[in-house]
Amino acid sequence: MKKILLTLLVIGLFPGAAIASTLEEVESELHEMRIEIQMLKQEVASFRRGEKAGKKWGCYIHTDRTYYGTGYSEAEAKGEAMARCEAGGYACFSSGLTCSKGD
């Protein structure tokens, strides 16, 4: 940003030959800023989806086997563990769930 302001100041002081070279510098700087903005937008989007944070919750239920579930929230982890348990053909109750939050 400082570079752009300095360039604009130079254009104001030396309007002749300096315009062509400083205009190219401004366009180049603008192009780099647009690329950086796109990269930041992608990082924010992936953060919102939880890709960087990872799944923080884990729950398990033990019958004759142990079924587990992970999720971004406790409810999601519980639901996944229950679904896996029920898919195994067991009568599963949420009172048998044990959950913890990872750091």
N, C-alpha and C positions, 0 to 999 in steps of 0.2 A: 504494500500500500504506500509506504514511504517512497518507494522507487517511482511509482506512478505520479505522486504529487511533485517529486523532484523533476520528473520529466515534463510535467505540465508547466512548472515554473520556468524550466529552460526554454520551452516553446514560447512562453510569453516574453522572455528576455531576448532571445535570438530567433526571430521568426523565419528567417530565410532558409539556409541550407539545413539547419537543425531540424526542421519539421519532418523531412523525409526519414531521417534515421531515428528520430525519437518516436515517430508514428509507428515504425516497425517494432520498436522496443515495447511500446504500449500494447500493440496487437499481440506480440509474443507473450507478454506478461498476462494479458487478459486470457489468452488461450490456456496458459498454465493454471490460472486461477479457476477456469471452468473445469479443467480436468480434476483439480483438487476438490472442487465442490461436488463433482460426481462421485468421487471416491468417498467423501464424507457422507453423502446421501446413502450410499450402499452400506457403509458401516452402521449408520443409524438404523437403517431398515433391518439389517441382520441382528442388531442388538435388540430391537423391538420384538423380533421373532424368537429371541432367546438363543440364537446360535452361539454367541460368544459366551453367554453365561453358563450354559449347560443345565441339565436337569438337576434340580436341587433336592427334590423330595424322593424318598424311597419307602415303599411299604411291602410287607410280606405277610403271607398267611400260611400257616402250616396245617396240613391235613396228614395224609400219609406221605405226601410230598410237600415241598415248599414252593409256593408260587409268589412271584414278586412283580412289582410294577414301579416304574419311575415316572416322574412328571415335573412340570414347572410349578405345580402347586400340589398341596396335600391331596386335594380332591381328585386331581388327575391321576396321581400315583395310586390312590385307593381304588379308583375305577379300573385302572389297568390290572392291578393285582386281582381284583374280584372277577374281572372278565376272564383272565387266564385260569383262575381256579374253577370257575363254572364251565369253561371250555374243556377242562379235564374231567368233567362229569361228576363233580362233587357238589354237595349242598354247602355253600359258603356263606358265612355270616360276617358282617362287618365288625362284630365284637371280637372276632379272632384276628383282626388286622393289627399289625404293629408298624408304626411309621416313624421315620426320623428325617430330619432336615440336614443335608450336608452343608459344609462350609466352603 
